Amino acid sequence: GDRHVCVTSGVTYLGTAIAKQLLSRGYSVRIIADKEEDVEKLREMVSSGEMRRADSGAIEIAMAKLSDVDSLVEAFDGCCGVFHTAAFVDPSGLSGYSKAMAGIEVEACENVIKACGMSQSVVQCVLTSSLLTCIWQDVEHDDDVPLLIDHKSWSNESLCIAKKLWYALGKLRAEKAAMEIAKRSRLNLATVCGGLITGRDFIQRNPTATIAYLKGTNEMYRRGLLAINDVDLLAKAHIVVFEEMKRSPSGSGGRYIWFDRVIESEEAMH
């Protein structure tokens, strides 16, 4: 019932952290992988004890393609909630986050939200977006005055394209598409817009997203908009949002900006 949830892309840096936090809170977690090598990696994490503790809930691993809505609907069966973090995993970080990857990000997100809406059991979905969907605005601005960013702020798509900020573009288009599909299917959707994800070995564990997020670092820093998140705290934030949705009479979601701190000195950047 309401303690059975699903995490897509469960081998990603944040996906793994969310699954661990859910398990420690007694949730039964179904982790989605879209290729056999990821299934094996997850099985190793489970058998080694990395993915569970003595008080943790049940865990299962399922295969589903983010490019296949029907396989996602099947994978979500019996789950009341879905956490969707990313469209792909690039452990080496060599390919970078390209314009094509932005398209993959959007398509996968659309498929996940469609599948949630088609599922007979899913009631809520929490989508990982990014603070980058808020901060890239094409406005004249005095760098000495902080730019106010809140949950109503949206980055300018044309500006992201002009600056080749493909990660920002992918997350921006994915979040907007998710909201539109959720509205049509009456799915309760919440989006979490976090900063740069940090934590133990984050550069090695999360290379593609880290490098992609840091494009435009100097401008973000100058405007006081370079924010960071510890991966475990961000994972907890996703669950806080999910549980608040469950408690809400309407079950409605919303858009949340969530970060630990803003980088305010050059020393803190190193």
Number of C-alpha atoms within 10 A of each C-alpha: 11 14 14 23 25 30 25 30 25 27 23 21 25 25 22 23 20 26 28 23 20 27 21 18 14 15 20 22 25 23 27 27 25 18 12 10 10 19 19 13 12 22 15 13 15 15 10 10 11 12 20 20 12 8 10 18 18 15 20 13 20 17 18 22 19 26 17 13 20 18 14 25 23 15 22 30 17 18 23 21 26 26 26 24 22 24 22 17 18 15 15 12 18 9 10 17 21 16 16 10 17 21 18 19 24 23 19 21 27 25 21 29 28 21 23 30 23 18 20 14 18 25 21 26 27 25 25 24 28 25 30 27 26 21 21 24 19 12 7 6 11 9 12 9 9 12 14 10 14 13 15 9 15 17 18 18 18 13 14 21 13 9 11 15 23 23 27 27 26 29 24 26 20 25 25 16 17 25 21 13 18 21 13 11 14 12 23 23 26 26 24 24 22 24 24 21 24 20 15 10 10 16 15 13 20 21 21 21 21 20 15 18 22 14 16 14 13 13 13 17 18 15 19 19 25 25 20 20 19 19 22 19 19 25 21 16 18 23 19 12 18 21 13 14 22 19 10 10 8 9 16 17 20 14 19 21 18 20 21 15 13 15 17 15 11 9 7 8 10 5
